[in-house]
Amino acid sequence: MSEILTRELIVASGTARTKDEAIREAGALLVASGAVTPAYVDAMLQREETVSTYMGSSLAIPHGTNEAKEAILHSAVSLVRYESPLDWGRGEVQIVVGIAGVNDEHLSILSKIAILFSDPVEAQKMVDASTVDELYGLLQAVNAD
């Protein structure tokens, strides 16, 4: 299996200032990698309108609606870290992880990320990481089978 998270899918200092901009920024990385079509980014925004992807621990995990499955070409994860917290409605976010999973792969990916961020020490390491290499190293678990 190829890696679903690569260094090219990570931005250590995002530029978005709003939740919608952050979803677009994470989605654009997925589009640029060839993992999804632009329609998937629209579906990420649609999901956020109905169900918040805020997870706590400075984390949001935007992903598309079930109806957007055909817009996923292969599974991938993008990560954008923000120096300043973004208002996500239910809390502040500094790590945005965009997920696109073929079939039910997104469930396994979500589980791995949730486990990592359930540890406050590990979650803080993600917030404090300032380089792509640091973030990539911390999130390597998503590439494990």
Disulfide bonds with the S-S distance in Angstrom:
none
